[in-house]
């Protein structure tokens, strides 16, 4: 949001309130974040969420010049399906190919949403090509990166402080100064991410000081816990839940592991690269990276279907951490430096 403010845009974020304990309004880096009740997790909550999204827009209509939706999700389809352009500000939608459905086929409602919004931001060349194949006009598509990554402060004092903060929030995250931490964000939608980590059980058994923090939450949490326990690595692979801010996690961690679900590739990956951490990624993630970035990061790839590749990559990181870290340092130069907002000004009436 910092780039938007610098471009003269006064931004406010509306998002779902996923946990009852979360406050309904917070301020992050000077940006107001308002959380909408009843996140869309079931048919009943979907309807409630839709009503509240529409109510939020109507209540704030007079001061809204533009709506930006960060994904082709339920909120975006709700807005486009229920409000004509005369009843809402112009809508800009970011489009990414679904990680779970890569066939290119889209539900009719999703396709209608793409056709009716005023601009679509494509995160990559492959996203751009797919939009064209779906019949979206070229002049409606903007190419912009997912985010402008900003370096997280990771000096010794920041790292010590972050580990203390996390320990106080959740004692499962209590680690000694000698412990190495691998951060792995997960969707917890199924047990595939945990199975990939379990394939490296030999490395985990042999390197007791290494901790893997599998962050996130979802319906498969019980299955994931069972999977880790059956592999005998539940004491080294911690599932601490969700965090309203990931900054302390990134300060405390030594490496980022992107799981098979590709959770974290949009924000965590560029932020981690900018901050100088080592990264480990599924080979399929190359499809969602710029060609130069994918080529540079190729030594950091692993095949989730292999029973040995992740284990081997973790051993490489542990025995020669500078190797993967140097790759991340070189990758930093390939990160986008700015977002171009010029194409959006014409939409603001």
C-alpha positions in Angstrom: 0.0 0.0 0.0 3.0 2.3 0.4 3.3 2.5 -3.4 -0.3 3.5 -3.7 0.0 6.2 -1.2 3.1 7.6 -3.0 1.1 7.6 -6.2 -1.6 9.8 -4.5 -4.1 7.1 -3.7 -5.8 7.1 -0.3 -6.2 3.3 0.3 -8.4 1.4 2.7 -8.5 -2.4 2.9 -11.6 -4.5 3.4 -11.1 -8.2 4.2 -12.8 -11.1 5.9 -12.5 -11.5 9.7 -11.3 -15.1 9.8 -11.1 -15.4 13.6 -13.4 -14.0 16.2 -10.5 -12.8 18.3 -9.3 -10.6 15.6 -10.3 -6.9 15.9 -12.7 -5.5 13.3 -10.4 -2.5 12.5 -6.6 -2.2 12.6 -4.0 0.1 11.0 -1.1 -1.5 9.2 1.7 0.8 7.9 -0.7 3.7 8.0 -3.4 1.9 6.1 -6.8 1.2 7.7 -7.9 -2.4 7.5 -11.5 -3.2 8.1 -12.6 -6.8 8.6 -15.9 -8.1 7.4 -17.8 -10.6 9.5 -18.8 -14.1 8.4 -16.0 -15.2 6.0 -17.2 -17.2 3.1 -16.5 -20.7 4.4 -19.9 -22.4 3.8 -23.1 -21.8 1.8 -24.7 -20.0 4.8 -21.7 -17.8 5.5 -21.3 -17.1 1.7 -24.7 -15.4 1.7 -23.9 -13.5 4.8 -20.5 -12.4 3.5 -22.1 -11.3 0.2 -24.6 -9.2 2.0 -22.0 -7.5 4.1 -19.6 -6.9 1.2 -22.5 -5.2 -0.7 -23.5 -3.2 2.4 -19.9 -2.1 2.9 -19.7 -0.8 -0.6 -23.0 1.0 -0.4 -22.2 2.6 2.9 -18.9 3.9 1.6 -19.9 4.6 -2.0 -19.6 8.4 -1.8 -15.9 8.3 -0.9 -14.9 5.3 -3.1 -13.3 6.1 -6.5 -12.0 2.6 -7.3 -12.4 -0.9 -6.0 -9.4 -3.3 -6.3 -9.9 -7.1 -5.7 -6.8 -9.0 -5.2 -8.2 -12.2 -6.7 -11.0 -13.7 -8.8 -12.7 -14.8 -5.6 -16.2 -14.7 -4.0 -15.9 -11.0 -3.1 -15.2 -10.1 -6.7 -18.0 -12.2 -8.2 -20.4 -10.8 -5.5 -19.7 -7.2 -6.4 -19.9 -7.7 -10.2 -23.0 -9.9 -10.1 -25.0 -7.6 -7.9 -23.9 -4.1 -8.7 -23.9 -2.5 -12.1 -21.2 0.1 -13.0 -23.7 2.9 -12.2 -24.0 1.5 -8.6 -20.4 1.1 -7.9 -16.9 2.5 -8.6 -14.8 1.0 -11.4 -13.4 -2.4 -10.4 -9.9 -3.5 -11.0 -9.2 -7.2 -10.5 -6.0 -9.1 -10.2 -6.0 -12.4 -12.1 -3.8 -15.4 -11.5 -4.2 -18.8 -12.9 -5.5 -21.1 -10.1 -2.9 -23.3 -8.5 -5.5 -26.0 -8.0 -7.1 -25.8 -11.4 -4.5 -25.2 -14.2 -6.6 -26.5 -17.1 -7.6 -23.0 -18.1 -11.4 -23.7 -17.7 -13.3 -21.2 -15.6 -16.8 -21.4 -14.1 -19.2 -19.2 -16.0 -19.7 -16.8 -13.1 -15.9 -16.3 -12.9 -15.7 -15.6 -16.6 -18.6 -13.1 -16.4 -16.8 -11.3 -13.6 -13.7 -11.0 -15.8 -15.8 -9.6 -18.7 -17.6 -7.1 -16.5 -14.8 -5.5 -14.5 -13.2 -2.5 -15.9 -9.5 -3.6 -15.8 -7.7 -6.9 -15.1 -4.2 -7.0 -13.8 -2.2 -10.0 -15.0 0.5 -11.1 -12.7 2.6 -12.9 -15.3 3.0 -13.6 -19.0 1.1 -16.9 -18.7 -1.8 -15.2 -16.9 -1.8 -12.6 -19.7 -2.0 -15.2 -22.4 -4.8 -17.1 -20.7 -6.9 -14.0 -20.4 -6.5 -13.4 -24.1 -7.5 -17.0 -24.8 -10.6 -16.4 -22.7 -11.6 -13.6 -25.0 -10.6 -10.7 -22.8 -9.7 -7.6 -24.8 -6.0 -6.6 -24.8 -6.7 -3.0 -23.8 -8.5 -4.2 -20.7 -5.4 -6.1 -19.4 -2.6 -4.5 -17.4 0.7 -6.4 -16.6 1.9 -5.7 -13.1 3.8 -7.8 -10.5 2.1 -9.3 -7.5 3.9 -6.9 -5.1 6.8 -4.7 -4.7 8.9 -6.6 -2.1 10.3 -4.7 0.8 13.2 -6.0 2.8 12.4 -7.1 6.3 14.9 -6.0 8.9 16.8 -9.1 10.0 19.8 -7.9 12.0 20.8 -9.9 15.1 18.8 -7.8 17.5 15.7 -7.9 15.3 15.9 -11.7 15.0 16.3 -12.1 18.8 13.4 -9.8 19.5 11.2 -11.6 16.9 11.9 -15.0 18.5 11.0 -13.6 21.9 7.8 -12.1 20.6 6.8 -15.4 19.0 7.7 -17.4 22.0 5.5 -15.2 24.2 2.6 -15.5 21.7 2.9 -19.3 21.4 5.4 -21.3 23.5 5.5 -24.0 20.8 7.7 -21.5 18.9 10.3 -21.3 21.7 13.7 -22.0 20.2 17.3 -21.7 21.2 19.7 -19.3 19.5 21.3 -22.3 17.8 18.1 -23.5 16.2 17.6 -23.1 12.5 14.1 -22.3 11.4 12.4 -23.1 8.1 9.2 -21.3 7.5 6.5 -23.1 5.4 3.2 -21.3 4.9 0.4 -23.8 4.1 -3.3 -23.7 3.1 -4.1 -26.8 5.3 -6.7 -27.7 2.6 -5.4 -31.2 2.4 -2.4 -33.2 3.7 -0.2 -32.9 0.6 2.0 -30.1 2.1 2.6 -32.2 5.2 3.3 -35.3 3.1 6.0 -33.4 1.2 7.7 -32.4 4.5 7.3 -35.9 5.9 9.3 -37.2 2.9 12.3 -35.4 4.5 11.9 -37.2 7.8 15.5 -38.6 7.6 16.9 -35.1 7.4 14.7 -33.9 10.2 15.6 -36.8 12.4 19.3 -36.3 11.9 19.2 -32.5 12.3 17.5 -32.0 15.7 18.3 -28.2 15.9 16.2 -27.6 12.7 12.6 -26.6 13.2 10.0 -26.3 10.5 7.1 -24.0 11.2 4.1 -25.0 9.1 1.9 -21.9 9.5 -1.7 -21.5 8.5 -5.0 -23.2 9.3 -7.7 -25.0 7.5 -10.0 -28.1 7.4 -7.1 -30.6 7.0 -5.4 -29.6 10.2 -6.2 -32.9 12.0 -5.0 -35.0 9.0 -1.8 -33.0 8.9 -1.2 -33.5 12.6 -1.7 -37.2 12.1 0.6 -37.3 9.1 3.4 -35.5 11.0 2.9 -37.8 14.0 3.0 -40.9 11.9 6.3 -39.8 10.4 7.7 -39.2 13.9 8.5 -35.5 13.2 5.7 -33.8 15.1 8.2 -32.4 17.6 10.3 -30.8 14.9 7.5 -29.6 12.6 5.4 -27.1 14.5 1.9 -26.1 13.3 1.3 -22.8 15.3 -1.7 -21.6 13.4 -2.2 -18.2 11.7 -0.6 -14.8 12.3 -2.1 -11.4 11.6 1.4 -10.2 10.7 4.2 -12.4 9.2 7.0 -9.9 9.9 8.2 -11.6 13.1 8.1 -15.0 11.4 10.3 -13.7 8.6 12.7 -12.1 11.0 13.0 -15.3 13.1 13.3 -17.7 10.1 16.4 -18.8 8.3 14.8 -20.1 5.1 11.4 -20.3 3.3 10.0 -23.6 2.0 7.2 -23.1 -0.5 5.0 -26.3 -0.2 3.3 -28.2 -3.1 0.2 -26.1 -2.7 2.3 -23.1 -3.7 1.0 -21.1 -0.7 3.2 -18.1 -0.2 4.5 -17.7 -3.7 2.7 -14.4 -4.2 3.9 -12.5 -1.2 6.3 -14.5 0.9 8.6 -15.5 -1.9 9.5 -12.0 -3.2 9.6 -10.6 0.4 12.0 -13.4 1.5 14.2 -12.9 -1.6 14.3 -9.2 -0.9 15.3 -10.0 2.7 18.1 -12.4 1.9 16.7 -15.7 3.1 17.3 -19.0 1.4 14.3 -20.4 -0.5 13.2 -23.9 -1.5 10.4 -24.3 -4.1 8.4 -27.0 -5.9 9.6 -27.3 -9.5 6.1 -26.4 -10.7 6.4 -22.9 -9.3 8.6 -22.1 -12.3 5.3 -21.6 -14.2 4.4 -18.7 -12.1 7.8 -16.9 -12.1 9.4 -14.7 -14.8 11.7 -16.9 -17.0 14.9 -15.2 -15.6 13.8 -15.7 -12.0 12.8 -19.3 -12.6 16.2 -20.0 -14.3 18.1 -18.4 -11.4 16.1 -20.2 -8.7 16.3 -23.6 -10.5 18.9 -25.0 -8.0 16.4 -24.3 -5.3 13.6 -26.5 -6.8 12.4 -29.8 -5.6 9.9 -32.4 -6.9 7.2 -33.0 -4.3 6.5 -36.4 -5.9 10.0 -37.5 -5.1 10.8 -39.2 -1.8 14.3 -37.8 -1.7 14.5 -34.4 -3.5 13.3 -32.2 -0.6 15.5 -34.2 1.8 18.5 -33.6 -0.5 17.7 -29.9 -0.8 17.4 -29.4 2.9 20.7 -31.1 3.4 22.3 -28.8 0.8 20.9 -25.8 2.7 22.1 -27.1 6.0 25.6 -28.1 4.9 26.2 -25.1 2.7 23.7 -22.3 3.6 25.7 -19.7 1.6 24.9 -21.5 -1.7 21.1 -21.0 -1.6 21.5 -17.6 0.1 23.7 -16.3 -2.7 21.1 -17.4 -5.2 18.5 -15.4 -3.3 20.8 -12.4 -3.2 21.2 -12.5 -7.0 17.4 -13.0 -7.4 16.8 -9.8 -5.5 18.1 -7.8 -8.5 15.3 -9.3 -10.7 12.5 -8.2 -8.4 10.2 -5.4 -9.7 11.1 -2.0 -8.4 7.8 -0.1 -8.8 4.2 -0.5 -9.7 2.8 1.7 -12.5 -0.5 3.3 -11.5 -0.8 5.5 -14.5 -3.2 3.2 -16.3 -5.6 3.4 -13.4 -6.0 7.1 -13.3 -8.4 7.2 -16.3 -10.8 5.0 -14.4 -11.1 7.4 -11.5 -14.0 9.8 -12.1 
